[in-house]
């Protein structure tokens, strides 16, 4: 491997990281599905939301354009450490958070 190959590989890695920061989780609102009910909240307004799931109440924080689960009754608490990309789920409590754009533009086509 030559120095130019290493430089190109590092450049690609940096470009991928920068693009993932700007593209991941970008949207207008968070859609919350909890125990067969659906809720929508804008990401532009900071708030705390409590939703009832199958085994109890899940607390969701919407702050600085991001959404995260800050408390849940599930035993493993794995959902508390999940970072918002496109979705966060708490399977035992049947709560799912997804980011959606209000504009109905197509991002990509797959064949």
SEPAKE-424151 format. One record per atom (N, C-alpha, C, O): residue in three letters; x, z, y. Coordinates in steps of 0.05 Angstrom, whole numbers, plus 5000, padded with zeros to 4 digits. Atoms other than C-alpha are relative to their C-alpha. Layout:
ALAXZY
...
//
This chain:
UNK501750004977
UNK500050005000
UNK501850005025
UNK503750155027
UNK498450024975
UNK502749815068
UNK498650165022
UNK496350255020
UNK501049854977
UNK501850165134
UNK497549885012
UNK495750025020
UNK502350144989
UNK496849645157
UNK497550064982
UNK495350094993
UNK502249945018
UNK492549775095
UNK498950285005
UNK496550325005
UNK500849724995
UNK492450525108
UNK498650015027
UNK496550155029
UNK501350004973
UNK490750395182
UNK497249904998
UNK495350015010
UNK502750125003
UNK484849955163
UNK498150184985
UNK495850214992
UNK501749815016
UNK482250455111
UNK499250235018
UNK496950315017
UNK500649784982
UNK482651025162
UNK498049915021
UNK496250065028
UNK501850104980
UNK479250595214
UNK497249974989
UNK495250045003
UNK502750025012
UNK473450445167
UNK498750274995
UNK496350305000
UNK501149735005
UNK472651175149
UNK499050125026
UNK496950245027
UNK500949904974
UNK472351365223
UNK497549865009
UNK495749995020
UNK502450154992
UNK467250815237
UNK497550094984
UNK495450124995
UNK502349905017
UNK462851055179
UNK499150275009
UNK496750325011
UNK500849734991
UNK463051775203
UNK498649995027
UNK496650135031
UNK501250024973
UNK461451585275
UNK497249884997
UNK495349985010
UNK502650125002
UNK455651135254
UNK498050194986
UNK495750194992
UNK501849815014
UNK452751675207
UNK499150225019
UNK496950325017
UNK500849804980
UNK452752175265
UNK497749895018
UNK495950045025
UNK502050114982
UNK448651705308
UNK497549914986
UNK495449904999
UNK502350115014
UNK443951425255
UNK498550204984
UNK496150174979
UNK501249825019
UNK442552015210
UNK498050185015
UNK498650325034
UNK502049824990
UNK436052385225
UNK499049935028
UNK497750105041
UNK501050074974
UNK434452005288
UNK497149924998
UNK496449744982
UNK502850065001
UNK427051995300
UNK498550145022
UNK499750295037
UNK501649884979
UNK421352205344
UNK498550254992
UNK498050435008
UNK501549775008
UNK417652705302
UNK500750084971
UNK501849934956
UNK499649905027
UNK418053135240
UNK497350014986
UNK495350114998
UNK502549995016
UNK412753045186
UNK500550224979
UNK502450214964
UNK499849785019
UNK411553675145
UNK497749984980
UNK495449984988
UNK502049995022
UNK407953635078
UNK500350274987
UNK502450344976
UNK499949745012
UNK406154325053
UNK497550044984
UNK495350064994
UNK502249945018
UNK401754444992
UNK497749825005
UNK495449915008
UNK502050224997
UNK397953785001
UNK498849985028
UNK496849855031
UNK500950024973
UNK397053875076
UNK502249875016
UNK504649905010
UNK498050154984
UNK400553455130
UNK499950095029
UNK497750125040
UNK499749924972
UNK403053675198
UNK502149825014
UNK504149755001
UNK498150164984
UNK406653275253
UNK500750145026
UNK498950245039
UNK499149884976
UNK410853555309
UNK502149845013
UNK503849734999
UNK497950154987
UNK415053215362
UNK502750154999
UNK502750405002
UNK497449885000
UNK422553345357
UNK500950075028
UNK502950225031
UNK499249954972
UNK422953365433
UNK499150285010
UNK500150375031
UNK500949734991
UNK419354045437
UNK501050214980
UNK500450204956
UNK499049785016
UNK422854665411
UNK497650184992
UNK496050255009
UNK502249825010
UNK418255105368
UNK500750114973
UNK502550014959
UNK499949895027
UNK417655535306
UNK497349944987
UNK495250004999
UNK502450075014
UNK412555295255
UNK500050154973
UNK502050164959
UNK500349875026
UNK409955695196
UNK497849854984
UNK495649814994
UNK501950145017
UNK406555325139
UNK499850154973
UNK501750264963
UNK500649885025
UNK403355585076
UNK500649814977
UNK499649594976
UNK499350155024
UNK406355325011
UNK498750124976
UNK496950284978
UNK501149915025
UNK404855454939
UNK500550294994
UNK498750434984
UNK499349725006
UNK408456124935
UNK500250185025
UNK501050415022
UNK499949844976
UNK408256355008
UNK500549845025
UNK500049605025
UNK499650124974
UNK410056205080
UNK502849905004
UNK504750055000
UNK497450114993
UNK415755745099
UNK500249975030
UNK498349875043
UNK499750014971
UNK418455805170
UNK502049775007
UNK504249764996
UNK498450244992
UNK421155165203
UNK500650025029
UNK498850095046
UNK499250004972
UNK425055135267
UNK500549715009
UNK502149574997
UNK499550264988
UNK424854515311
UNK501550075027
UNK500350195044
UNK498449924977
UNK430454575363
UNK502149785005
UNK503349684986
UNK498050204991
UNK434854085402
UNK499749734985
UNK501749614978
UNK500450265013
UNK431653475368
UNK500550014970
UNK500649804958
UNK499549985028
UNK432953745298
UNK498050204987
UNK496950375001
UNK501749825015
UNK428754095245
UNK501450124977
UNK503049994963
UNK498849875023
UNK430854605193
UNK498250224990
UNK496650335005
UNK501549785012
UNK427855115146
UNK501750255005
UNK504050264997
UNK498549754995
UNK429855815169
UNK499250234983
UNK500650434982
UNK500849795018
UNK425956235120
UNK498049884980
UNK496349724987
UNK501750105021
UNK422556105054
UNK499850204977
UNK501750354973
UNK500349805021
UNK419756524997
UNK501249914973
UNK501050064953
UNK498950105026
UNK423256104943
UNK502350174990
UNK503750295007
UNK497949825010
UNK428056474897
UNK502949915006
UNK504650085012
UNK497350094996
UNK434256034906
UNK500949975029
UNK503349985034
UNK499550034971
UNK433755934982
UNK501949765005
UNK503349765025
UNK498350234997
UNK437355264973
UNK499249845025
UNK500949735039
UNK501050164977
UNK432954945027
UNK501150115027
UNK501149965046
UNK499049894975
UNK435855415080
UNK502749885007
UNK503449875031
UNK497350114994
UNK442755095074
UNK500049695002
UNK502049575008
UNK500150304998
UNK440254365074
UNK500149925029
UNK498850045047
UNK499850114973
UNK442053965136
UNK498149765002
UNK497749614983
UNK501950224996
UNK436953485165
UNK501449745002
UNK502949695021
UNK499250284998
UNK438552775150
UNK497549845002
UNK496649785024
UNK502650125001
UNK432352425128
UNK497850194990
UNK495550164996
UNK502049825011
UNK428952985090
UNK501350274991
UNK503750284985
UNK499449735011
UNK429153725070
UNK497750084983
UNK495450044991
UNK502249925017
UNK425153995013
UNK500450284989
UNK502750364984
UNK500049745014
UNK423354674984
UNK498149954976
UNK495749974979
UNK501750085023
UNK420954484914
UNK498350234990
UNK495950184984
UNK501849795011
UNK418455174890
UNK497650055018
UNK495450125008
UNK502249954982
UNK414055234952
UNK498549755008
UNK496549765023
UNK501250264995
UNK412254494955
UNK499849945030
UNK497649885040
UNK499950074971
UNK414454385027
UNK502149785003
UNK504449804992
UNK498250224996
UNK417653735049
UNK500049935030
UNK497949905042
UNK499750084972
UNK420353565119
UNK501349725000
UNK503349684986
UNK498850264997
UNK421752835137
UNK499949925030
UNK498150015045
UNK499950094972
UNK423752505203
UNK498749725001
UNK499349554984
UNK501350254997
UNK419451925226
UNK500249905029
UNK500250065048
UNK500250124974
UNK419551445284
UNK497149935006
UNK495749834988
UNK502750074993
UNK413151345322
UNK499749695003
UNK497549585000
UNK500150294998
UNK414950615334
UNK500049894972
UNK501549994954
UNK500350115027
UNK413050195274
UNK501949774995
UNK501249584981
UNK498050215003
UNK419249755278
UNK501350034972
UNK501550254961
UNK498750005026
UNK422549555213
UNK503050045004
UNK504349895020
UNK497249954999
UNK429549835204
UNK501649804984
UNK503749704992
UNK498550175018
UNK431649395146
UNK498149894979
UNK496050004973
UNK501550125022
UNK429048945091
UNK501850024975
UNK504249994976
UNK498550015026
UNK431048995017
UNK498649804982
UNK496249784980
UNK501150215018
UNK430248434967
UNK500950074972
UNK500249924953
//
